Amino acid sequence: MRVRPEDAVCSQCSGALEIVDADDATMTVECGRCGNLLVLEPDAFGDGCVDYYIPFLADRVDCAD
């Protein structure tokens, strides 16, 4: 799931971020430009977990069915 640039960009190169994994306590994001990986808290983008964390986990459940 792509993170909107207005919400966050890579701290190393300002590239676009992609959420590549999540669990009950963290989200892992990867920069599409430099490959930098970051492990963040679920509300790292200040969205109350509504825009990224919950939809990412829900999509994983849907894909598993």
N, C-alpha and C positions, 0 to 999 in steps of 0.2 A: 504494500500500500504506500503510495507516494505521499509525502508530507508537503503541504502547500508552502511555497517559498516565503509567503508572508508570515507563516507560523514559525519556521526554522529553516536554516541552511547549515551546511557543514562548517564547523569552526575552523577547519584547516584551509579550505579552498573556496568556500561559499557555494559549493555545488549542491544539487538537489539531494534530499534524503529520502530513503526508502525504508519502511519498517519491514524487517526480514524475519523477526521472531518476537514472541512475547510469552511470558508465563504469568504466574499469579502475582509477581512482584516487580517485573521489569519488562522493558521493551528494548529490542536491539535494532538499531538503525544503521544503515550503510550509506555512504556517500556514493552516488553514481559516477562521480568524476574521479575521485582519488582513492576510493575504496576504504576510507577511514570507517572503522566500526566503533559505535558508541553504545553502551548499555545505560539506559535512562529509566527514570521512574515513569509509571504509567501516565501521570499528568504533567509530563515534562513540557508540553506545549501549551499549558494553561487552558485547556479545553474541558476540564473536569472529566477527562477520559471518554467523553462522548463522541468526539470526531474521529479518533484514531484507535485507542486501545480497545474499547468494546467492539467496534465494527471489525477490527482485525481478528480478535478472538472469535467472534461470531462467524466470520467468513471461514476460518479454519474448521469450525464445527460443521458448517454446511458442506465444505469440500470433503470431509471425512465420511459423509453419508453415502 
